[in-house]
Structure formats: C-alpha cells, structure tokens
Amino acid sequence: MIPRLNISAGEFFDLIRPAVILISALLSTWVLASARKRFSIYAAFAWAVGTLFLPLIVLPVYLSVILLWPRPVRSRRWRLLLPIAYGVIVIAAISAYFYLDSQSVDAHLARATRAKVTEDHATVIREYRRALALEDDPHTHKLLALELAQTGDLNEAVSEFRLARQGGEPDDLIAYEVGLLFQRLKHNDEAKLEFERFVLSDTCKRIEEKCDDARDRIRQLSQ
C-alpha cells in the first residue's frame, strides 16, 4: 500500500521547487559548456540563460539544433573555467534566494499553516512569532492568540487579542473569544464587558449560536 501524503498540490510544488531549479542550473551550466564550443560567447550565454529559466523549452531546441545543424566544434582556452564559474555563481544566487525566501513573512505563515494540519502547536506559535518579528500584523496577532488559547496560555492570548484589536483587526469575534478567556481566568467583570461588546456587534446578529451563548454568559455573570 502506498501512503497518501497529506499535502496539497501547491505544497508539493513548493517542496520540489528547489530541486527543479537546481537541476535547471546544472543543465544551464552544461549548455554553456557545450554551446561555447559551437557558438559565440554571447550566443552561448543566451542558450544557457534560456535553459535556466525555460529548461523544458530551450533545452530540447538546443539539442535539436546541435543534432540537426552540426557546427564545427572548436577547442576553447580554459574552456571549463567559464562554465564552472557560471555554475557556481548561479547556484550561489539560487541558494541565497531560497534562504531569504525561507525567512520571509509568507514563508513563516505557510509553515504555521502546515503545522496546524498536524496540530503541532509549538511550531505554529513559533512561526507566528517569527512572522510578527518581521511584520507587526494585527491578523497574525489574532491567529497567534487563537493558538495560545488552545495551548492554555490564557494571559498571553488575551494580550495578543488586544494587540490585534489595537492594530485594527476587524473581527468582532475577538470580543467573544476574549470574554471566554477572561471567564476562564475568573475575571468575571471584564468577561461580561467583552460579551456585551460582542452582543452589540453586527457579527452577533449573523452568528446566532455564539450570540445566544454570549447573552447566556452575560446573565450568568450578572447573578
């Protein structure tokens, strides 16, 4: 039986993309070494760069050209030095790009999303924190707060919800979630204020179940 991978097509593409690009770089280097013996230096570089960016198109065309339109092969001085230097530079540039990309906000959020699928809460929280260190985003504060609430870090979850609200996060459910947290922390007066805030929101009218629950909690806290 072949195990099924619990990843989407987009995640699978992100997984294999570095290998695909590395193979393109190696093919591009080979094309430069080969084309340099048959074409001018400018044409050789054009073939190499084209193979780097469009390997499935340019490489078959290049192979067809050298097979169907043979040109004299000339021995170049230091013929391997230029392709090797080109390959080193291209691979170094690709490595730098992937390193910087892996440290971006989007990369941290993507890793957090994948970790949520496997319920790896520690990784989710770590990646959200790293994303926030790069960009102070209210929506990310809310996502972090929800994750902290699940792991039982109630006080910090409240702090993150407040940062989300102060930053302009428009989700009215924040008041409901903060009310639940305050109730678990036995801060009944603050919990009641948050539930009342939620009941007055437009979102409460659209989500009857949570709205009714908030009203019931207000009655309980008022006794």
BELVENUR-V893156 format. One record per backbone hydrogen bond with DSSP energy under -1.0 kcal/mol. NH is the residue of the N-H (numbers start at 1). CO is the residue of the C=O. Records with the same first field share a line. If there is no record, write none. Layout:
BEGIN
NH = CO + CO
END
This chain:
BEGIN
7 = 5
12 = 8
13 = 9
14 = 10
15 = 11
16 = 12
17 = 13
20 = 16
21 = 17
22 = 18
23 = 19
24 = 20
25 = 21
26 = 22
27 = 23
28 = 24
29 = 25
30 = 26
31 = 27
32 = 28
33 = 29
34 = 30
35 = 31
36 = 32
38 = 35
39 = 35
44 = 40
45 = 41
46 = 42
47 = 43
48 = 44
49 = 45
50 = 46
51 = 47
52 = 48
53 = 49
54 = 50
57 = 54
58 = 54
59 = 55
61 = 57
62 = 58
63 = 59
64 = 60
65 = 61
66 = 62
67 = 63
68 = 64
69 = 65
74 = 37
79 = 76
84 = 80
85 = 81
86 = 82
87 = 83
88 = 84
89 = 85
90 = 86
91 = 87
92 = 88
93 = 89
94 = 90
95 = 91
96 = 92
97 = 93
98 = 94
99 = 95
100 = 96
101 = 97
102 = 98
104 = 101
108 = 104
109 = 105
110 = 106
111 = 107
112 = 108
113 = 109
114 = 110
115 = 111
116 = 112
117 = 113
119 = 116
120 = 115
121 = 119
124 = 120
125 = 121
126 = 122
127 = 123
128 = 124
129 = 125
130 = 126
131 = 127
132 = 128
133 = 129
135 = 131
137 = 135
141 = 137
142 = 138
143 = 139
144 = 140
145 = 141
146 = 142
147 = 143
148 = 144
149 = 145
150 = 146
151 = 147
153 = 148
154 = 152
157 = 153
158 = 154
159 = 155
160 = 156
161 = 157
162 = 158
163 = 159
164 = 160
165 = 161
166 = 162
167 = 163
168 = 165
169 = 164
174 = 171
175 = 172
177 = 173
178 = 174
179 = 175
180 = 176
181 = 177
182 = 178
183 = 179
184 = 180
185 = 181
186 = 183
187 = 182
188 = 186
191 = 187
192 = 188
193 = 189
194 = 190
195 = 191
196 = 192
197 = 193
198 = 194
199 = 195
200 = 196
201 = 198
207 = 203
211 = 207
212 = 208
213 = 209
214 = 210
215 = 211
216 = 212
217 = 213
218 = 214
219 = 215
220 = 216
221 = 217
222 = 218
END
